[in-house]
Amino acid sequence: MKFRTIIFAALTAGTFTSSLQAEASDKKHLTIVVGTHHYTPQRTMPEMKKELERLGFEVSIVNPDWDPEKDKRGLPGLEVLKETDLAIFFTRFLTLEGEQYDQFMDYVEAGKPVVGLRTSGHGFNYSKDNPKSALNLGFGRDVLGSPYLIHLAGKTQLEIIEDEKKHPILTGISGTWNSPGTLYLSKTEEGVKPLVLGTGSPKGGKAYTRTNQFGTHELKAEMTDNVAWTWTNKYGGKTFYTSLGHAGDFSEPNSMRLIVNGIYWAAGVPVPSADTEIKTFTISSPKKARK
């Protein structure tokens, strides 16, 4: 029996040379949904797809040529979610309507497993007079475990939570490391199990008060918050979320392994052993057009 898994943002098959072949022999189907060009997931997620296929998954990707965050054509191809076991979302400020909205939410509301990357915590941005505007905060809160609040500035120092070091998602991860991405502040729901902490600072490294569309925030000169966690969401779906997803995170072994392990865990497949190779990748900067 084939299984289906979805990855939002999206994921080719490789040859197995380790016990990992047996673990993923079910060929679970992942679908990556790329719903923004912010942080360039339209380029990183196809590379993630290749690695997941090398590890033995069947992977689909919804990744249109345009930026779904800014283009009214949105995300055609979401019907693949009907056949998926796990959805991986890399979305931001979407305003899906009609069939696309129904296909997206039908998957979520069915209680199927989800993985959320980086900006998916603020995956929707409907106008206040739109009946769907509750999703602006509600998607992050009810589906992924925390609404988006605000982000700091500069890089983030990461460390696993010592009491959770035996959690399967933390297999093969140790010590401290850096993400080039900024720290997202969270307000996690009851039942969320944090796995990784991040420490960062606001712009200028000074404390101040800042107000944005998500509220008023008292920022300290240095702050520590949750960067990765597991949860059972409002709809009963097994959930892994991480605010990692900056293009540079995929070239960092600990960050890449964390994301891959989280996908395995959410898909219900045994996480790879610590000695299993997880390949990192680096995307080149786009060439500037000559004037």
N, C-alpha and C positions, 0 to 999 in steps of 0.2 A: 504494500500500500504506500502510495506517495503522500508525503505531507507537504504543506505549503507554509512559508514564512515570509513576512514582508519587512523591508528596510526602507524608511522614508528618506529619501535623497537619492539609491539603487545599486545591484551587484553582479568569470567563465570557469569552466571546470578544469581541474588539474589532476595530476596523478598522485595517488596515495602511496606513501612508502613507510608509513608508521601505523601504530595501533589506532590512530585517528580515523583510518579508513573504516574500521568496524563501528566506531562511535557515530560517524555521520553517514553510514551506509544506507540509512533510510531516505537519504536525499531530501531532507526537509527543504521546503521551498520558502525562501526569503524574498521579500519585495522591499526594495528601498524606494522611498518617496522623497524626491528632492523638490521642496516647495519654496526655494529662495536661491538667490545667488550671493547672499551675504555670507562671508567666510568661504566663498567659492566651493560649496558642496557639489555644484554641477561638474566640477573637475575631480574632487577628492572621492566622491562616492563611486564613480566608475572604477577607480583603482581599488576601493574597498570591495566592490563586487568581485573583482578578479581574485583577491585574496580569499574571500569567503568561498568562492567556487573551487579554488585550489585546495581548500580545507574540506571540501566534500559536499557543500550545500548546492542546491539548485537556487539560483538567484534571478529575480526580475528587478528591473529598475524603471521607475516613472520619473523621467528627467527630460522635459521638453527643451527645445532649443532656446526658448525665451525664458525670462525670469517670471515665474508664476506669481511672485509677490506683487509684481507691477503690471502684469499683462492680463487683460480680462479673459483671455483664452484659458487661463488657469492650468489645470492638471488633467488633460485627457489621458485615458489609459487606466484610471483607478478601478475599472471593473476587475482587474487582476486580483484585487483584494478579496474577492469572493472565493478565490482558490488558494488563499495563502494561510500559512500556519503562524507566521510572525511578521509583524509590520515594523519597519525601522523608519522613523520619521526624522527628516532634517528640514523643517519648515519654519516659516516666519511671516507674520502679518498677512495671512491669506484672507481672501474674501470670496470663498467658493460659494456658488449658488447652484440650484437645480440638481441635476443628476450627479455632478461631481461632489457636491456637498453630501448628498444621500449616500453615495458609495463610500466616501471617507468615514462618515459617522456610523454607517451600518456596521463597518468593521469594528470600530471602537466600542459601540454600544452592544455588540454581540459578546463582549467579554473576552475577546481574543488577546493574546499576549502582544505587548508593544515595547519597542525600544525608542527612546527619545534622545536626540543629540542636540546639544548647544541651544540654538534659538527656538527649538520646538516648544519650549516653555511659554513662549509668546507667539504661538503658531497662527493666531487669528487676530484680525484688527478691523472689525465691523464698525460702522458709524453708530453713534449712540441711539439713533432712531430705528436701527435695524433689529428685528426680533432675535437675530442670532448674536447680538453684541455680548451676551452673557459669556460666550465662548472666549472673549478677549482675555479674561482672567480664568474662566472655568476650565479651559482645555488643559492648561498647565496644572491647575489645582486638582481637578477631578480625574484626569487621565494619567498625568505624569508625576503627581505628588507635591508640586509646589507651583504657584503662579510666579511669573517673572516679576521682579521688583525693580532692580537697577543693577548696573555693573560698575566695577571700579576701573582703575587704569593700570597700564603696564602688565608685566608678567605675573603669573601666579605660582607660588611654591606649593607643591602637593605632597601629601603623606597619607598612608593608609591609617585607618583607625585601629590601634593596636588590639583592642578587644575583638575585632572582626577579622583578624589576619588569617583565620582558618576558613573564612567564607570562600566557597568555590570561585567566585568572581575575582578574588584576590590571588588566585594561584599563580605563582611565578612572578609576583610583584613584591618589591621590598624597597626600603629606604625612602629617601625623598628625591623629588625630581621637579623640573619646572615645565610649565606650559607657557607658551608665548601669548596665550589668550588671557583676557581680563577675568577677574573673579566675578561670578554672578552671585548676588545675595538671594537667599531662599527663605521661604516660610513654609516648611514642610508639614504635610498632613499627618494626622495620627496614624501610627502603624508603619510609617516610613522607616527603613533601616539604613542609616548612612554608612558608607563604606570608606570614602575618601574625603579628606578635608583639604581645602585650599586657603592660602593666606595671601592677601594682597593689600593694596593701598589705593585710595582715591587720587585723583589728579592733584599733583603738587605735594602729595604725602601729608596733607593737613586735614584735620577734622573740620567738617562743615555740614550744613543742612542743605539738602537738594530736593526739589519737588519736580516730579515728572508725571506723566499721565497715569502712572500706577500708584501714586501717593507721595507722601513726604517722608524723606529718609534722613536719619541722623548718621552721618558717616564719620567713622573714627580714622585716625591716622594710619592704623593697621587693623585689618579685620580678617577673621577666619570664619569660613562657612562650609557647608556641605557641597561637594562637587560631584559625587556619584552615590546613588542609593538604589535599593529595591523596594517594591511595594506591591500590594494587591489593590488595584485602583477601584474607583467608584462602581465600575461595571463588572468587577470581578476578574479583570485581566491581569495577568502576571506582568509586572512592569519593571524595566530597568531604565533609569535616566542618568545621563551625565551632561554637565555643562561643557565638557570637552568637545572639540569639534573644529577649533582653529586649524587652518591648513597645516601648521607646524606640529600639531599633536600627532599626526599620523607618521611622522619620522622619529618619534620618541618611543622606544621599546615598551616602557611601562604603560604609557597612555594607549598605545595601539593594543597591547595585550588586554588592558582593562576593557576596552570597547569590544574586542572580539570575545573575551570571556563572558561579558554581559549579554552578548547576542546568543552564545551557546546556552547560557543559563535560562534566558527568557524563552528560547526555543525548546527547552526541555531536553537538551542533549548534554551528556557529560562534558564538563569543561576540559579542554586539553591539559595534559600534564605539564609541569613546569619546564620539562626538557623538550617539549614540542616546539618546533620553530614557528614563530609568528612573524611574517615578513612586514617590515615597515616600508613606507614609500614617501617620496618627496615630489611635490609637483613644482615645475619650474614657473617662474614669474612670466606672465604674458609679455611678449615683445611689444614695445611701444611703436605705434605706427609712425612712419616717417612723414614729416610735414612737406 
